[in-house]
Amino acid sequence: MSKLLYIALGVLAFVELYAIGAAAAARKCGEKDWKKCFIPFYAFYVINRMTGGFTVLSIPVRKMHGMLIALTAVILAACAYTFWGQKNLPELSAGPLKQIMTVIVVFCAFLAYVTLVLSAKKIYRRFNVKREGAFTLLSLLVVTIPVLFCYVSKNEPKTLKEMY
């Protein structure tokens, strides 16, 4: 159970770190509720509004915050089920259960990763970043996204109408 708590705290720590960069970018874009970014997962709602939507694996993302909340819940549920299985099931059943849950966790984590990188790329486009490719490469280390958001928030952003 303590492993699950550490995973949940790690996810929450990342969400709050992301909120710092999202708040800086939202403030520069003139979002009136940029201070609410520090509410867990609300930053994804604000970023979704700032990007105007995007696609992940050719699927349009209309509610980024809802998608990431659902993916996080599935990851935590799969981890909890795995930990439960390791303690309560015989070894013959616990091994395959762990493998199946690992596939689910990896798939959900991959979708969340791609979503964060693509939304960051859209934010860079909105802030007229000159070296968008370099910023996108740095975004592949997902932890750098909040720092990059703070950095690009020094630029003057485009409106959503100018982007399309």
Contacts in CASP RR format, 6 or more apart in sequence:
PFRMAT RR
TARGET T0000
AUTHOR 0000-0000-0000
METHOD contacts of the structure
MODEL  1
MSKLLYIALGVLAFVELYAIGAAAAARKCGEKDWKKCFIPFYAFYVINRM
TGGFTVLSIPVRKMHGMLIALTAVILAACAYTFWGQKNLPELSAGPLKQI
MTVIVVFCAFLAYVTLVLSAKKIYRRFNVKREGAFTLLSLLVVTIPVLFC
YVSKNEPKTLKEMY
1 83 0 8 1.000
3 79 0 8 1.000
3 83 0 8 1.000
4 76 0 8 1.000
4 79 0 8 1.000
4 80 0 8 1.000
4 83 0 8 1.000
7 75 0 8 1.000
7 76 0 8 1.000
7 79 0 8 1.000
8 76 0 8 1.000
11 72 0 8 1.000
11 75 0 8 1.000
11 76 0 8 1.000
12 40 0 8 1.000
14 142 0 8 1.000
14 143 0 8 1.000
15 40 0 8 1.000
15 41 0 8 1.000
15 43 0 8 1.000
16 38 0 8 1.000
16 40 0 8 1.000
17 143 0 8 1.000
17 146 0 8 1.000
18 43 0 8 1.000
18 44 0 8 1.000
18 116 0 8 1.000
18 145 0 8 1.000
18 146 0 8 1.000
19 37 0 8 1.000
19 38 0 8 1.000
19 40 0 8 1.000
19 42 0 8 1.000
19 43 0 8 1.000
19 146 0 8 1.000
20 146 0 8 1.000
20 150 0 8 1.000
21 37 0 8 1.000
21 43 0 8 1.000
21 145 0 8 1.000
21 146 0 8 1.000
21 147 0 8 1.000
21 149 0 8 1.000
21 150 0 8 1.000
21 153 0 8 1.000
22 37 0 8 1.000
22 43 0 8 1.000
22 44 0 8 1.000
22 46 0 8 1.000
22 47 0 8 1.000
22 146 0 8 1.000
22 149 0 8 1.000
23 34 0 8 1.000
23 35 0 8 1.000
23 37 0 8 1.000
23 38 0 8 1.000
23 43 0 8 1.000
23 46 0 8 1.000
24 149 0 8 1.000
24 150 0 8 1.000
24 153 0 8 1.000
25 47 0 8 1.000
25 50 0 8 1.000
25 123 0 8 1.000
25 127 0 8 1.000
25 149 0 8 1.000
25 150 0 8 1.000
25 152 0 8 1.000
25 153 0 8 1.000
25 157 0 8 1.000
26 33 0 8 1.000
26 34 0 8 1.000
26 37 0 8 1.000
26 43 0 8 1.000
26 46 0 8 1.000
26 47 0 8 1.000
26 50 0 8 1.000
27 34 0 8 1.000
27 153 0 8 1.000
28 127 0 8 1.000
28 153 0 8 1.000
28 154 0 8 1.000
28 155 0 8 1.000
28 157 0 8 1.000
29 50 0 8 1.000
29 126 0 8 1.000
29 157 0 8 1.000
31 46 0 8 1.000
31 49 0 8 1.000
31 50 0 8 1.000
33 46 0 8 1.000
34 46 0 8 1.000
36 42 0 8 1.000
36 46 0 8 1.000
37 43 0 8 1.000
37 46 0 8 1.000
41 65 0 8 1.000
41 66 0 8 1.000
41 68 0 8 1.000
41 69 0 8 1.000
41 72 0 8 1.000
42 65 0 8 1.000
44 64 0 8 1.000
44 65 0 8 1.000
44 66 0 8 1.000
44 68 0 8 1.000
44 69 0 8 1.000
45 63 0 8 1.000
45 64 0 8 1.000
45 65 0 8 1.000
47 64 0 8 1.000
47 119 0 8 1.000
47 123 0 8 1.000
48 61 0 8 1.000
48 62 0 8 1.000
48 63 0 8 1.000
48 64 0 8 1.000
48 65 0 8 1.000
48 119 0 8 1.000
50 123 0 8 1.000
50 126 0 8 1.000
51 64 0 8 1.000
51 119 0 8 1.000
51 122 0 8 1.000
51 123 0 8 1.000
51 126 0 8 1.000
52 122 0 8 1.000
52 160 0 8 1.000
53 60 0 8 1.000
53 61 0 8 1.000
53 62 0 8 1.000
53 64 0 8 1.000
53 122 0 8 1.000
54 60 0 8 1.000
54 61 0 8 1.000
54 118 0 8 1.000
54 119 0 8 1.000
54 122 0 8 1.000
55 61 0 8 1.000
55 118 0 8 1.000
56 111 0 8 1.000
56 114 0 8 1.000
56 115 0 8 1.000
56 118 0 8 1.000
57 111 0 8 1.000
57 114 0 8 1.000
61 67 0 8 1.000
61 115 0 8 1.000
61 119 0 8 1.000
64 115 0 8 1.000
64 119 0 8 1.000
67 111 0 8 1.000
67 115 0 8 1.000
68 112 0 8 1.000
68 115 0 8 1.000
71 108 0 8 1.000
71 109 0 8 1.000
71 111 0 8 1.000
71 112 0 8 1.000
72 112 0 8 1.000
74 104 0 8 1.000
74 108 0 8 1.000
75 104 0 8 1.000
75 105 0 8 1.000
75 108 0 8 1.000
75 109 0 8 1.000
78 101 0 8 1.000
78 104 0 8 1.000
78 105 0 8 1.000
78 108 0 8 1.000
79 101 0 8 1.000
79 105 0 8 1.000
81 97 0 8 1.000
81 101 0 8 1.000
82 97 0 8 1.000
82 98 0 8 1.000
82 101 0 8 1.000
82 102 0 8 1.000
85 93 0 8 1.000
85 94 0 8 1.000
85 97 0 8 1.000
85 98 0 8 1.000
86 94 0 8 1.000
86 98 0 8 1.000
89 97 0 8 1.000
113 142 0 8 1.000
116 139 0 8 1.000
116 142 0 8 1.000
116 145 0 8 1.000
117 136 0 8 1.000
117 139 0 8 1.000
117 140 0 8 1.000
117 142 0 8 1.000
117 145 0 8 1.000
120 135 0 8 1.000
120 136 0 8 1.000
120 139 0 8 1.000
120 145 0 8 1.000
120 148 0 8 1.000
120 149 0 8 1.000
121 132 0 8 1.000
121 135 0 8 1.000
121 136 0 8 1.000
121 139 0 8 1.000
123 149 0 8 1.000
123 152 0 8 1.000
124 132 0 8 1.000
124 135 0 8 1.000
124 136 0 8 1.000
124 148 0 8 1.000
124 152 0 8 1.000
125 132 0 8 1.000
125 158 0 8 1.000
125 163 0 8 1.000
126 157 0 8 1.000
126 158 0 8 1.000
126 160 0 8 1.000
126 163 0 8 1.000
127 152 0 8 1.000
127 153 0 8 1.000
127 155 0 8 1.000
127 156 0 8 1.000
127 157 0 8 1.000
127 158 0 8 1.000
128 155 0 8 1.000
128 156 0 8 1.000
128 157 0 8 1.000
128 158 0 8 1.000
129 135 0 8 1.000
129 152 0 8 1.000
129 155 0 8 1.000
135 148 0 8 1.000
135 152 0 8 1.000
138 144 0 8 1.000
138 148 0 8 1.000
139 145 0 8 1.000
139 148 0 8 1.000
END
